[in-house]
Each structure stands twice: as structure tokens, then as C-alpha cells.
Amino acid sequence: MMHNLKPSYVVTVKFGKEDFSIREIGDAVFPYDNNVLVAKTKFKGVLVLYTKLNYSDLLKVLSTYPPAYVERIVKVDFCCPVTEVIECTVDRLARIKLQYSSVKFGRIGSLGREKAKEIKEIFLKHRNPDCNKVLHVEPINDYVCFGLMELNKDKFSTIRKKKVDGLVNR
């Protein structure tokens, strides 16, 4: 499900735990954003999160009571329709000077291998090897969303592990 709004985040959860994760994430974020929306996509294990919380605030909220099945959270900077993804990415690169060292696909999804390869080639031509940021590519239903994040900041499981280890080692 994609709404007219641009999703704030793409959330990857354990396969089959989508409904539980929707409730868990929604319950955690609601006190800080009562317009929060967590929705399924046509891909199993992939949710979209619509919220006004920035990434660091979202992590603070979720690290208090870490959702059990969340594996990754990727910030979304912009989305393009799959049907226009090549033109859209070229246009965005011309307008926004993104700084990143690598490109990472969450899944190929509705893009198909050929378009995914073409997108990766376009973005790799513009990368900066000295930068510590990763450009995430997340196909969601009929859109492809892109998010620029620091290396490994998308891995929510490491945040959950730190929280659990901290509680165990008290």
C-alpha cells in the first residue's frame, strides 16, 4: 500500500510477522506522532512507515522497547514510479548532489534485474568513494524509494541486541 504521501521509512521485518510488527511499531510511535501509519506492501516482510519523526528520534523511541521482529529501517529521501525510475533518478542526480560511497538494494522487487542493474550503474557513476554513506534502493509496490544513510545504520537488529545485552549485563 502506498499513499499519496511519501513514506518516511521502509521497514523490513521477519517474514510472516508483518501484522504483529505493524501493531508494535504503531504503538511505540503513536505517543510521539498520533498520525503515524504503518502499512503492508505487496512484498512479504516489508512495511512502510509514515511519521513526522526524524531518524534519530525514531530510533530513540523504538530502542526503548525494541520491536521484536524489525530487522532494518531505511530512511526514505525520495521515491520514483517504477515506470519512470531511470528518468527520475537521472533527474534527481542532476538536481541533488548526493554524497555516497556505495549503493545497496533491499530487494530487486518490481524493478526486475535489468532495471536494477541500470539504476545501480547510474548511481555508481556518481559515487564518492571517500564518503561513509550508503544509498539504499527500496522497491515498494509500484515505486522505488531511495534513502541516504550512514553505513550499517539501517540494521535495527544491532540496536535491539545492544538493548538486550545492556539489560542482561546489569
C-alpha positions, 0 to 999 in steps of 0.5 A: 500500500502506498499513499499519496504521501511519501513514506518516511521509512521502509521497514523490513521485518521477519517474514510472516510477522508483518501484522504483529510488527505493524501493531508494535511499531504503531504503538511505540510511535503513536505517543510521539506522532498520533498520525503515524501509519504503518502499512503492508506492501505487496512484498512479504516482510516489508512495511512502510512507515509514515511519521513526522519523526526524524531518524534519530528520534525514531530510533530513540523511541523504538530502542526503548522497547525494541520491536521484536521482529524489525530487522532494518529501517531505511530512511526514505529521501525520495521515491520514483514510479517504477515506470519512470525510475531511470528518468527520475533518478537521472533527474534527481542526480542532476538536481541533488548532489548526493554524497555516497560511497556505495549503493545497496538494494533491499530487494530487486522487487518490481524493478526486475534485474535489468532495471536494477542493474541500470539504476545501480550503474547510474548511481555508481557513476556518481559515487564518492568513494571517500564518503561513509554513506550508503544509498539504499534502493527500496522497491515498494509496490509500484515505486522505488524509494531511495534513502541516504544513510550512514553505513550499517545504520539501517540494521535495527537488529544491532540496536535491539541486541545492544538493548538486550545485552545492556539489560542482561549485563546489569 
